[in-house]
């Protein structure tokens, strides 16, 4: 936080996105501690605060808001507040304290508020006059009278499964007629005539029935209209001349003539039952963006693509019989997934072309198409491909490709291409990102003339040996889910920075000479002794979870001096006596067999950087906090142990402790 505030002399906007898991709660406690200790500095350097909180239940939300209100100067700088409940669930149920009993007070200058799942408007004393944007999803007891004081309200979204609207009028409050953006579930629409909303430019409606759709009237200034899971009658009035974007997701759209769609610039339909789709699309002569998914055309031969179209997406619409010569020259992005296509789109201005899961087969020549980004995945009979020099990205997953030319390629993804002979297959020489997952590769050796690769993904293969030393620019390699038994320095270039070798059969690690290695993941292997692990001194992150070490002490392993994160979760450790370095910030020993008599940690120097110590799910019946005396811990986790009694107090050097008995 200090670095963020000191980076500039100008005031900044602060964005906090907090998930109320144990880590999220602890981050919140650290932030609040910092704000209290540096209140004057924070207030001078922060212009406004924008907060999103995701909690497991309402109690957490109320507690957190109560904590914020205690820091009134900080609280009053909040301009955006999002409170989301039930999106995530957490096993330990972190509790920060008791919630405030009275109604929740909101910041006086709040501009945007978003509530969901379980909160009630009556939980809050009032909505500030300054509020411009309100979003409510599954919020109980919605009453329009709550918005009477919101004189500056521009945007109002109300949706959900269980909306209770305490309204007896057949008209909206007068203040609503100044709204610019509305998103309503049909259950809160007291009148489907929106003509009086003279400032409304965006309208979204969900779950509107046939009879309700007959009552619709649109404002004259409407520019964007969205229907979600609606049943639209043929008697829906014509769209206003100002409408530029029409989006319909799910539901039904009855036959309609003279819908006034010639001025539309964007049309998006997804999973809609529509019988006259061809006629509707043909009526949209001014479209720039056309996206149709899972809505078959009634007469594809009669389909006419708008002449100025730049973005086209047809997914699973059955284009069998369509003449691709009808595509306009203005097209820049094309997605034609799953349409039984056997030929390419011959347009020279394309920047992105996706023809996934179609019937392209044999030899495909794209040398006349200077497309930057090409996706041909799922064309199972595609065997050879010739690309233009300007093509930089190719995704050809799950194809039968065995020959490829493309001198301009920098990113190549061939996941699931199991028929390639890797001894003869030539990778384009300037590729920097290469992904070859699930290709049944047993042995992989770097090619001499291909030395630009920086990121290599060989996960989910059958690798027993690798030789990547010739990729001298390689920085990150993914080797998870293979059959490797050892990893040694000779396998890699000396400049490698990260290695993920999770889920192999590795029993020995000798990579002490990889001095630039920063991150190493070796979880779920066959490691049984730290003596068989030789590590470089500059390693920052070491993850060894789900191995079988039994005992760890300083005579068996010397941790790298610059190690910052150590994870030894579920390693069946029955005895640990270890010295932790001054740079270590987090140490996870969760899920082992540790208790006080077989556990000892010491420190090279005190104080040090250790902030998180996770000893959860072990056999501790008590804990000697003197072991971490002088260490400013942000969190110690002792949950799911065997404590007979919860300690009466926690030392002041520990910001938060998670301790509860297992019943």
C-alpha positions as CSV (number, residue, x, y, z in Angstrom):
1,X,0.0,0.0,0.0
2,X,2.8,2.4,0.8
3,X,4.4,1.8,-2.6
4,X,1.1,2.4,-4.3
5,X,0.6,5.7,-2.5
6,X,4.2,6.9,-2.9
7,X,4.4,6.2,-6.6
8,X,3.0,9.5,-7.6
9,X,2.5,13.0,-6.2
10,X,-1.0,13.2,-7.6
11,X,-4.1,11.9,-5.8
12,X,-5.2,8.4,-6.7
13,X,-8.4,6.3,-6.9
14,X,-8.1,3.2,-4.7
15,X,-9.8,0.0,-5.8
16,X,-10.4,-2.8,-3.3
17,X,-11.7,-6.2,-4.5
18,X,-12.1,-8.4,-1.4
19,X,-13.2,-12.1,-1.3
20,X,-14.0,-12.9,2.3
21,X,-12.1,-16.1,2.5
22,X,-9.5,-16.4,5.3
23,X,-6.9,-14.7,3.0
24,X,-9.4,-11.9,2.0
25,X,-10.3,-11.2,5.6
26,X,-6.7,-11.0,6.6
27,X,-5.9,-8.6,3.8
28,X,-8.7,-6.5,5.0
29,X,-7.4,-6.4,8.5
30,X,-3.9,-5.5,7.2
31,X,-5.4,-2.7,5.1
32,X,-7.4,-1.3,8.0
33,X,-4.4,-1.4,10.3
34,X,-2.4,0.5,7.7
35,X,-5.2,3.1,7.2
36,X,-5.4,3.7,11.0
37,X,-1.7,4.1,11.4
38,X,-1.2,6.4,8.4
39,X,-4.6,8.1,8.3
40,X,-3.4,11.6,7.5
41,X,-1.2,10.3,4.6
42,X,-3.9,8.1,3.2
43,X,-6.5,10.9,3.2
44,X,-4.1,13.3,1.4
45,X,-3.2,10.9,-1.3
46,X,-6.5,9.2,-2.1
47,X,-9.1,10.9,-4.2
48,X,-11.8,8.2,-4.0
49,X,-12.3,4.6,-2.9
50,X,-14.1,1.9,-4.9
51,X,-14.9,-1.4,-3.1
52,X,-16.3,-4.8,-4.1
53,X,-16.9,-7.3,-1.3
54,X,-17.8,-11.0,-2.0
55,X,-18.9,-12.8,1.2
56,X,-20.4,-16.1,2.2
57,X,-23.2,-14.7,4.2
58,X,-24.9,-11.4,5.2
59,X,-23.3,-11.4,8.6
60,X,-19.8,-10.9,7.1
61,X,-21.0,-7.9,5.0
62,X,-22.6,-6.2,8.0
63,X,-19.4,-6.7,10.1
64,X,-17.1,-5.3,7.3
65,X,-19.3,-2.3,6.8
66,X,-19.4,-1.7,10.5
67,X,-15.6,-1.7,10.5
68,X,-15.5,0.8,7.7
69,X,-17.8,3.2,9.4
70,X,-15.4,3.3,12.4
71,X,-12.9,4.9,10.0
72,X,-15.2,7.8,9.1
73,X,-12.8,9.9,7.0
74,X,-11.9,6.8,4.8
75,X,-15.5,5.7,4.8
76,X,-16.7,9.0,3.3
77,X,-14.3,8.7,0.4
78,X,-16.1,5.6,-0.9
79,X,-17.7,6.3,-4.2
80,X,-18.5,2.7,-5.4
81,X,-19.7,-0.1,-3.2
82,X,-20.5,-3.6,-4.4
83,X,-21.8,-6.2,-1.9
84,X,-22.1,-9.7,-3.2
85,X,-23.2,-12.7,-1.1
86,X,-23.2,-16.4,-1.8
87,X,-21.0,-16.3,-4.9
88,X,-18.2,-18.1,-3.0
89,X,-18.3,-20.5,-0.1
90,X,-15.4,-21.0,2.3
91,X,-14.6,-24.0,4.5
92,X,-13.5,-22.2,7.6
93,X,-16.1,-19.5,7.8
94,X,-13.8,-16.6,9.0
95,X,-15.6,-14.4,11.5
96,X,-14.4,-10.9,12.2
97,X,-16.8,-9.9,14.9
98,X,-20.4,-9.0,15.7
99,X,-22.5,-7.1,13.2
100,X,-24.0,-3.7,13.9
101,X,-27.6,-4.1,15.0
102,X,-28.9,-0.7,13.7
103,X,-29.5,0.0,10.0
104,X,-26.3,0.3,7.9
105,X,-25.2,3.8,7.1
106,X,-23.9,4.5,3.6
107,X,-21.2,7.1,2.6
108,X,-22.7,10.5,2.0
109,X,-21.1,10.9,-1.4
110,X,-21.6,7.4,-2.7
111,X,-22.2,7.3,-6.5
112,X,-22.6,3.6,-7.4
113,X,-24.0,0.8,-5.3
114,X,-24.6,-2.9,-6.2
115,X,-26.2,-5.4,-3.8
116,X,-27.0,-9.1,-4.3
117,X,-28.4,-12.2,-2.6
118,X,-29.9,-11.8,0.8
119,X,-29.5,-8.1,1.5
120,X,-32.6,-6.0,2.0
121,X,-33.0,-2.4,1.2
122,X,-34.4,-2.0,4.7
123,X,-30.9,-3.0,6.0
124,X,-29.8,0.5,5.0
125,X,-30.9,3.7,6.7
126,X,-31.3,5.5,3.4
127,X,-29.8,5.8,-0.1
128,X,-27.6,8.9,-0.4
129,X,-28.8,11.7,-2.6
130,X,-25.5,11.5,-4.6
131,X,-26.2,8.0,-5.9
132,X,-26.2,7.8,-9.7
133,X,-26.1,4.0,-10.3
134,X,-27.9,1.3,-8.4
135,X,-27.9,-2.5,-9.1
136,X,-30.0,-4.9,-7.1
137,X,-30.0,-8.7,-7.7
138,X,-32.1,-11.0,-5.6
139,X,-32.6,-8.2,-3.1
140,X,-35.7,-8.6,-0.9
141,X,-38.4,-6.0,-0.2
142,X,-37.7,-3.7,-3.1
143,X,-39.9,-0.6,-2.8
144,X,-39.8,2.3,-5.2
145,X,-40.2,4.7,-2.3
146,X,-36.7,4.0,-1.3
147,X,-35.5,5.9,-4.4
148,X,-37.5,9.0,-3.7
149,X,-34.4,10.9,-2.4
150,X,-32.1,9.8,-5.2
151,X,-32.4,13.0,-7.3
152,X,-29.3,12.2,-9.3
153,X,-30.1,8.6,-10.2
154,X,-29.2,7.8,-13.9
155,X,-29.0,4.0,-13.9
156,X,-31.2,1.4,-12.1
157,X,-30.9,-2.4,-12.5
158,X,-33.3,-4.7,-10.6
159,X,-33.2,-8.4,-11.3
160,X,-33.4,-11.8,-9.7
161,X,-35.4,-14.9,-8.8
162,X,-37.2,-13.8,-5.7
163,X,-38.1,-10.1,-6.0
164,X,-40.7,-8.8,-3.6
165,X,-42.1,-5.5,-4.9
166,X,-44.3,-3.6,-2.5
167,X,-45.9,-1.4,-5.1
168,X,-49.6,-0.6,-5.6
169,X,-49.3,2.0,-8.4
170,X,-49.6,1.4,-12.1
171,X,-47.0,4.0,-12.9
172,X,-43.3,4.6,-12.0
173,X,-42.2,7.3,-9.6
174,X,-41.7,10.7,-11.4
175,X,-38.0,10.5,-10.7
176,X,-37.6,7.4,-12.9
177,X,-38.5,9.3,-16.0
178,X,-35.0,11.0,-15.9
179,X,-33.2,7.6,-15.9
180,X,-30.7,7.0,-18.8
181,X,-30.2,3.2,-18.2
182,X,-32.8,0.7,-17.0
183,X,-32.5,-3.1,-16.5
184,X,-35.7,-4.6,-15.0
185,X,-37.1,-8.1,-14.4
186,X,-40.7,-8.2,-15.6
187,X,-41.8,-8.7,-12.0
188,X,-40.9,-5.1,-11.1
189,X,-42.3,-3.4,-14.2
190,X,-45.5,-1.8,-13.1
191,X,-46.1,-0.4,-16.6
192,X,-44.6,-1.5,-19.9
193,X,-45.1,1.9,-21.5
194,X,-41.6,3.5,-21.4
195,X,-42.5,6.5,-23.6
196,X,-42.3,8.9,-20.7
197,X,-38.6,7.9,-20.0
198,X,-37.5,10.7,-22.3
199,X,-33.8,10.4,-21.3
200,X,-33.6,6.6,-21.5
201,X,-30.9,5.4,-23.9
202,X,-30.4,1.8,-22.7
203,X,-33.3,-0.6,-21.7
204,X,-32.9,-4.3,-20.7
205,X,-35.9,-6.4,-19.8
206,X,-36.0,-10.1,-18.7
207,X,-38.8,-12.7,-18.4
208,X,-41.3,-10.6,-20.3
209,X,-44.3,-12.7,-21.4
210,X,-46.3,-12.5,-24.7
211,X,-49.1,-10.5,-23.2
212,X,-46.7,-8.1,-21.5
213,X,-44.7,-7.6,-24.7
214,X,-47.9,-6.4,-26.4
215,X,-48.0,-3.5,-24.0
216,X,-44.5,-2.3,-24.7
217,X,-43.9,1.2,-25.9
218,X,-40.3,2.5,-26.4
219,X,-38.9,5.9,-25.7
220,X,-37.9,8.0,-28.7
221,X,-34.2,8.3,-27.7
222,X,-33.5,4.6,-27.1
223,X,-30.2,3.5,-28.5
224,X,-29.7,0.0,-26.9
225,X,-32.4,-2.6,-26.3
226,X,-31.9,-6.0,-24.6
227,X,-34.4,-8.9,-24.0
228,X,-33.4,-11.8,-21.8
229,X,-35.6,-15.0,-21.7
230,X,-38.6,-13.1,-23.1
231,X,-41.5,-14.1,-25.3
232,X,-41.9,-11.3,-27.9
233,X,-45.2,-11.1,-29.6
234,X,-45.6,-10.1,-33.2
235,X,-47.5,-7.1,-31.9
236,X,-44.4,-5.5,-30.3
237,X,-44.2,-2.0,-31.7
238,X,-41.6,-1.0,-34.2
239,X,-38.2,0.0,-32.8
240,X,-37.4,3.7,-32.6
241,X,-35.2,5.2,-35.3
242,X,-32.5,6.0,-32.8
243,X,-32.0,2.3,-31.8
244,X,-28.4,1.1,-32.6
245,X,-28.0,-2.1,-30.7
246,X,-30.5,-5.0,-30.2
247,X,-29.5,-8.0,-28.0
248,X,-31.8,-11.0,-27.5
249,X,-30.8,-13.9,-25.3
250,X,-33.0,-16.9,-24.9
251,X,-36.8,-16.9,-25.2
252,X,-38.9,-16.5,-28.4
253,X,-39.3,-13.9,-31.0
254,X,-42.4,-14.1,-33.1
255,X,-42.6,-13.3,-36.8
256,X,-42.6,-9.5,-37.3
257,X,-42.8,-7.3,-40.3
258,X,-41.8,-3.7,-40.4
259,X,-39.8,-3.9,-37.2
260,X,-37.8,-0.8,-38.3
261,X,-34.3,-2.4,-38.0
262,X,-32.6,-0.8,-41.0
263,X,-30.7,1.6,-38.7
264,X,-29.3,-1.0,-36.3
265,X,-25.6,-1.2,-36.1
266,X,-25.4,-4.2,-33.8
267,X,-27.6,-7.3,-33.7
268,X,-26.9,-10.2,-31.3
269,X,-29.1,-13.2,-30.9
270,X,-28.3,-16.3,-28.7
271,X,-30.4,-19.4,-28.2
272,X,-33.6,-17.6,-29.4
273,X,-36.5,-19.4,-31.0
274,X,-37.1,-17.3,-34.2
275,X,-38.8,-18.6,-37.3
276,X,-38.0,-15.8,-39.7
277,X,-34.4,-15.2,-38.8
278,X,-33.3,-14.7,-42.4
279,X,-35.9,-12.0,-43.0
280,X,-35.0,-10.2,-39.8
281,X,-31.2,-10.2,-40.6
282,X,-31.9,-9.1,-44.2
283,X,-33.8,-6.1,-42.8
284,X,-30.8,-4.9,-40.8
285,X,-29.0,-3.3,-43.8
286,X,-26.8,-0.9,-41.7
287,X,-25.2,-3.5,-39.4
288,X,-21.6,-3.2,-38.4
289,X,-21.7,-6.2,-35.9
290,X,-23.7,-9.3,-36.4
291,X,-23.6,-12.2,-33.8
292,X,-25.9,-15.2,-34.1
293,X,-25.5,-18.3,-31.9
294,X,-27.6,-21.4,-31.8
295,X,-30.4,-19.9,-33.9
296,X,-30.8,-21.6,-37.3
297,X,-31.7,-19.6,-40.4
298,X,-35.0,-20.5,-42.0
299,X,-33.6,-19.9,-45.5
300,X,-29.9,-19.6,-45.7
301,X,-29.9,-19.3,-49.5
302,X,-31.8,-16.0,-49.2
303,X,-29.5,-14.6,-46.5
304,X,-27.9,-11.3,-47.4
305,X,-25.0,-10.1,-45.3
306,X,-25.0,-6.3,-44.6
307,X,-22.5,-4.5,-46.9
308,X,-20.7,-2.5,-44.2
309,X,-20.3,-5.4,-41.7
310,X,-16.9,-5.5,-39.8
311,X,-17.6,-8.2,-37.2
312,X,-19.5,-11.4,-38.0
313,X,-20.2,-14.3,-35.6
314,X,-22.2,-17.3,-36.7
315,X,-22.0,-20.2,-34.2
316,X,-24.0,-23.4,-34.9
317,X,-26.5,-21.8,-37.3
318,X,-26.0,-24.3,-40.2
319,X,-24.6,-22.5,-43.2
320,X,-24.8,-25.4,-45.5
321,X,-25.5,-24.0,-49.0
322,X,-24.5,-20.4,-48.1
323,X,-22.4,-18.7,-50.8
324,X,-19.4,-17.1,-49.0
325,X,-18.9,-14.7,-51.9
326,X,-21.7,-12.8,-50.3
327,X,-19.4,-11.7,-47.5
328,X,-18.6,-7.9,-47.6
329,X,-15.0,-6.7,-48.1
330,X,-15.2,-4.6,-44.9
331,X,-15.1,-7.7,-42.6
332,X,-12.3,-7.7,-40.0
333,X,-13.4,-10.4,-37.5
334,X,-15.1,-13.6,-38.5
335,X,-16.2,-16.5,-36.2
336,X,-18.0,-19.4,-38.0
337,X,-17.8,-22.2,-35.4
338,X,-19.6,-25.5,-36.0
339,X,-21.3,-24.9,-39.3
340,X,-20.1,-27.8,-41.5
341,X,-17.9,-25.4,-43.5
342,X,-15.5,-26.9,-46.0
343,X,-14.0,-23.7,-47.5
344,X,-12.4,-20.5,-46.3
345,X,-13.7,-17.0,-46.3
346,X,-11.7,-15.2,-49.2
347,X,-11.5,-11.7,-47.7
348,X,-8.2,-9.8,-47.6
349,X,-9.0,-7.3,-44.8
350,X,-9.7,-9.9,-42.1
351,X,-7.8,-9.5,-38.8
352,X,-9.3,-12.4,-37.0
353,X,-10.7,-15.6,-38.5
354,X,-12.2,-18.5,-36.5
355,X,-13.6,-21.5,-38.3
356,X,-13.5,-24.0,-35.4
357,X,-15.3,-27.4,-35.4
358,X,-16.1,-27.4,-39.1
359,X,-15.1,-29.7,-42.0
360,X,-11.9,-28.2,-43.3
361,X,-9.8,-31.1,-44.5
362,X,-6.5,-32.1,-46.2
363,X,-4.4,-29.3,-47.4
364,X,-5.6,-25.7,-46.6
365,X,-3.8,-22.8,-48.3
366,X,-4.2,-19.4,-46.5
367,X,-1.1,-17.7,-48.1
368,X,-3.4,-15.2,-49.8
369,X,-5.1,-14.2,-46.6
370,X,-3.1,-11.8,-44.4
371,X,-5.1,-12.7,-41.3
372,X,-3.4,-11.8,-38.0
373,X,-5.2,-14.3,-35.8
374,X,-6.4,-17.7,-37.1
375,X,-8.4,-20.4,-35.1
376,X,-9.1,-23.7,-36.9
377,X,-9.4,-26.0,-33.9
378,X,-11.7,-29.0,-34.1
379,X,-11.3,-29.5,-37.9
380,X,-10.4,-33.1,-37.3
381,X,-9.3,-33.9,-40.9
382,X,-7.1,-30.8,-41.4
383,X,-3.6,-32.2,-42.3
384,X,-1.5,-29.4,-43.7
385,X,-1.7,-25.7,-43.4
386,X,0.1,-22.8,-45.3
387,X,-0.2,-19.4,-43.7
388,X,0.4,-15.8,-44.8
389,X,3.5,-14.1,-43.5
390,X,1.3,-11.7,-41.6
391,X,-0.4,-14.4,-39.6
392,X,1.0,-14.2,-36.0
393,X,-1.4,-16.4,-34.0
394,X,-2.6,-20.0,-34.9
395,X,-4.8,-22.2,-32.8
396,X,-5.3,-25.6,-34.4
397,X,-6.2,-27.8,-31.5
398,X,-7.6,-31.3,-32.1
399,X,-6.7,-31.5,-35.8
400,X,-4.7,-34.1,-37.8
401,X,-2.1,-31.5,-38.8
402,X,1.3,-32.8,-39.6
403,X,2.7,-30.0,-41.8
404,X,2.8,-26.3,-41.2
405,X,4.4,-23.2,-42.8
406,X,4.0,-19.7,-41.3
407,X,7.1,-17.6,-41.0
408,X,5.3,-14.8,-39.1
409,X,3.9,-17.0,-36.4
410,X,4.7,-15.9,-32.8
411,X,2.0,-17.9,-31.0
412,X,1.2,-21.5,-31.9
413,X,-1.3,-23.7,-30.1
414,X,-1.6,-27.4,-31.2
415,X,-3.2,-29.0,-28.1
416,X,-4.6,-32.4,-28.8
417,X,-2.7,-33.0,-32.1
418,X,-1.6,-36.5,-31.3
419,X,-0.8,-37.6,-34.9
420,X,2.2,-35.3,-35.3
421,X,5.7,-36.8,-35.7
422,X,7.7,-34.5,-33.5
423,X,11.0,-35.7,-34.9
424,X,10.2,-34.4,-38.3
425,X,7.6,-31.6,-37.6
426,X,9.1,-28.2,-38.1
427,X,8.0,-25.5,-35.7
428,X,8.1,-22.0,-37.3
429,X,11.3,-20.3,-36.2
430,X,9.9,-17.1,-34.6
431,X,7.4,-18.7,-32.3
432,X,7.7,-17.3,-28.8
433,X,4.6,-19.0,-27.2
434,X,4.2,-22.7,-27.9
435,X,1.5,-25.0,-26.5
436,X,1.5,-28.8,-27.1
437,X,-0.8,-30.2,-24.4
438,X,-2.4,-33.7,-24.8
439,X,-0.3,-34.6,-27.8
440,X,0.8,-38.0,-26.5
441,X,4.5,-36.8,-26.6
442,X,6.9,-39.3,-24.9
443,X,10.1,-37.4,-25.5
444,X,10.7,-33.8,-26.5
445,X,13.9,-32.2,-27.6
446,X,14.3,-28.5,-28.6
447,X,15.1,-27.8,-32.2
448,X,18.3,-26.0,-33.0
449,X,17.0,-23.4,-35.4
450,X,14.0,-22.5,-33.1
451,X,15.4,-20.5,-30.3
452,X,12.9,-17.7,-29.8
453,X,10.5,-19.8,-27.6
454,X,9.8,-18.0,-24.2
455,X,6.7,-19.9,-23.0
456,X,6.3,-23.7,-23.6
457,X,3.4,-25.8,-22.5
458,X,3.9,-29.6,-22.6
459,X,1.4,-30.5,-19.9
460,X,-0.9,-33.6,-20.1
461,X,1.4,-35.6,-22.3
462,X,3.4,-38.9,-21.6
463,X,6.8,-37.3,-21.3
464,X,9.6,-39.5,-19.9
465,X,12.4,-37.2,-21.0
466,X,12.9,-33.6,-22.0
467,X,15.8,-31.7,-23.5
468,X,15.1,-28.0,-23.7
469,X,18.6,-26.6,-23.4
470,X,18.7,-25.2,-26.9
471,X,15.7,-22.9,-26.3
472,X,18.0,-20.4,-24.8
473,X,15.3,-17.7,-24.4
474,X,12.9,-20.1,-22.6
475,X,11.5,-18.5,-19.4
476,X,8.4,-20.5,-18.5
477,X,7.7,-24.2,-19.0
478,X,4.6,-26.2,-18.1
479,X,5.4,-29.9,-17.5
480,X,2.5,-31.0,-15.3
481,X,0.7,-34.4,-15.7
482,X,3.5,-36.3,-17.3
483,X,5.8,-39.3,-16.5
484,X,9.0,-37.5,-15.6
485,X,11.1,-39.2,-12.9
486,X,13.9,-36.6,-12.5
487,X,14.5,-33.0,-13.4
488,X,18.1,-31.9,-13.7
489,X,20.0,-28.7,-14.8
490,X,20.8,-30.2,-18.2
491,X,17.1,-30.4,-19.1
492,X,16.8,-26.6,-19.2
493,X,18.5,-23.4,-20.4
494,X,20.2,-21.5,-17.7
495,X,17.8,-18.6,-18.1
496,X,14.7,-20.5,-17.1
497,X,12.5,-18.6,-14.6
498,X,9.6,-20.9,-13.8
499,X,8.9,-24.6,-13.9
500,X,5.6,-26.4,-13.2
501,X,6.2,-30.1,-12.9
502,X,3.2,-31.0,-10.8
503,X,1.7,-34.5,-11.1
504,X,4.7,-36.5,-12.4
505,X,6.7,-39.3,-10.9
506,X,9.7,-37.2,-9.9
507,X,11.8,-38.6,-7.1
508,X,15.0,-36.5,-7.6
509,X,15.6,-32.8,-8.3
510,X,19.1,-31.5,-9.2
511,X,18.8,-27.9,-10.5
512,X,21.0,-25.8,-8.2
513,X,22.8,-24.3,-11.3
514,X,19.6,-22.7,-12.6
515,X,20.4,-19.4,-10.9
516,X,17.6,-17.4,-12.5
517,X,14.8,-19.9,-11.5
518,X,12.2,-18.0,-9.5
519,X,9.2,-20.3,-9.3
520,X,9.1,-24.1,-8.9
521,X,6.0,-26.3,-8.6
522,X,6.6,-30.0,-7.7
523,X,3.4,-31.0,-6.0
524,X,2.0,-34.6,-6.3
525,X,5.2,-36.3,-7.2
526,X,7.2,-39.2,-5.7
527,X,9.6,-37.1,-3.5
528,X,10.4,-38.9,-0.2
529,X,13.4,-37.0,1.1
530,X,14.6,-33.4,1.0
531,X,18.1,-34.8,0.6
532,X,17.2,-35.6,-3.0
533,X,16.3,-32.0,-3.8
534,X,19.0,-29.5,-4.8
535,X,17.7,-26.0,-5.4
536,X,19.2,-22.7,-6.7
537,X,19.8,-20.0,-4.1
538,X,17.7,-17.3,-5.9
539,X,14.5,-19.4,-5.8
540,X,11.5,-17.3,-4.6
541,X,8.6,-19.7,-4.6
542,X,8.8,-23.5,-3.8
543,X,5.6,-25.7,-3.8
544,X,6.1,-29.3,-2.7
545,X,2.7,-30.2,-1.5
546,X,1.3,-33.8,-1.6
547,X,4.7,-35.5,-1.4
548,X,5.9,-37.8,1.3
549,X,8.8,-36.3,3.4
550,X,8.2,-37.7,6.9
551,X,10.9,-35.6,8.5
552,X,12.4,-32.2,7.6
553,X,15.3,-30.5,9.4
554,X,18.2,-28.2,8.7
555,X,20.7,-31.1,8.2
556,X,18.5,-32.5,5.4
557,X,17.7,-29.3,3.5
558,X,19.0,-25.8,3.4
559,X,16.2,-23.5,2.1
560,X,17.2,-21.0,-0.6
561,X,18.3,-17.7,1.0
562,X,15.8,-15.6,-1.0
563,X,12.8,-17.9,-0.7
564,X,9.6,-16.0,-0.1
565,X,6.9,-18.6,-0.3
566,X,7.1,-22.2,0.9
567,X,4.3,-24.7,0.6
568,X,4.5,-28.2,2.2
569,X,0.8,-29.1,2.4
570,X,-0.2,-32.7,3.0
571,X,3.4,-34.0,2.9
572,X,2.9,-36.5,5.8
573,X,5.5,-34.5,7.8
574,X,5.8,-36.1,11.3
575,X,8.7,-34.0,12.5
576,X,9.9,-30.6,11.5
577,X,12.9,-28.6,12.9
578,X,13.7,-25.8,10.4
579,X,15.3,-22.4,10.2
580,X,13.4,-19.9,8.1
581,X,15.3,-17.2,6.2
582,X,14.7,-13.5,6.5
583,X,13.0,-13.1,3.1
584,X,10.3,-15.8,3.7
585,X,6.8,-14.2,3.7
586,X,4.5,-17.3,3.8
587,X,4.9,-20.8,5.1
588,X,2.2,-23.4,4.6
589,X,2.4,-26.7,6.6
590,X,-1.3,-27.5,6.4
591,X,-2.5,-31.1,6.6
592,X,0.5,-32.8,8.2
593,X,1.2,-34.7,11.4
594,X,2.7,-31.9,13.5
595,X,2.2,-31.1,17.2
596,X,4.3,-29.1,19.7
597,X,6.7,-31.9,20.6
598,X,7.7,-32.6,17.0
599,X,7.6,-29.0,15.7
600,X,10.2,-26.3,15.9
601,X,10.9,-23.3,13.7
602,X,13.6,-20.7,14.3
603,X,14.6,-17.6,12.3
604,X,17.9,-16.4,10.9
605,X,17.1,-13.0,12.3
606,X,14.3,-11.3,14.1
607,X,12.3,-9.4,13.0
608,X,11.9,-10.9,9.5
609,X,9.4,-10.8,6.7
610,X,7.2,-13.7,7.7
611,X,3.5,-12.7,7.5
612,X,1.6,-15.9,7.0
613,X,2.1,-19.2,8.9
614,X,-0.4,-22.0,8.1
615,X,-0.5,-24.9,10.5
616,X,-4.1,-25.9,10.0
617,X,-5.3,-29.5,10.0
618,X,-2.4,-30.9,12.1
619,X,-2.4,-32.5,15.6
620,X,-1.7,-29.4,17.8
621,X,-3.5,-29.4,21.2
622,X,-1.7,-26.2,22.1
623,X,0.7,-23.8,20.6
624,X,3.7,-21.9,22.0
625,X,3.3,-18.4,20.6
626,X,6.8,-17.6,22.0
627,X,8.2,-19.4,19.0
628,X,7.1,-16.4,16.8
629,X,7.9,-13.7,19.3
630,X,9.1,-10.6,17.6
631,X,7.6,-11.6,14.2
632,X,4.9,-9.3,13.0
633,X,2.6,-12.0,11.7
634,X,-0.4,-10.9,9.7
635,X,-2.0,-14.4,10.2
636,X,-1.5,-17.7,11.8
637,X,-3.8,-20.5,10.9
638,X,-4.4,-23.2,13.6
639,X,-7.8,-24.2,12.4
640,X,-8.9,-27.9,12.4
641,X,-6.3,-29.0,15.0
642,X,-7.0,-30.7,18.3
643,X,-7.1,-27.8,20.8
644,X,-8.6,-28.7,24.2
645,X,-9.1,-25.0,24.9
646,X,-9.0,-21.9,22.8
647,X,-6.2,-19.5,24.1
648,X,-7.5,-16.6,26.2
649,X,-5.4,-14.1,24.3
650,X,-3.2,-13.8,21.2
651,X,0.1,-11.9,21.3
652,X,0.0,-8.3,20.0
653,X,2.5,-9.2,17.2
654,X,-0.1,-11.4,15.5
655,X,-2.8,-9.4,13.6
656,X,-5.2,-12.4,13.2
657,X,-5.3,-16.0,14.4
658,X,-7.7,-18.7,13.1
659,X,-8.2,-21.2,15.9
660,X,-11.2,-23.4,16.6
661,X,-11.8,-26.8,18.1
662,X,-12.8,-29.8,16.0
663,X,-16.0,-31.3,17.4
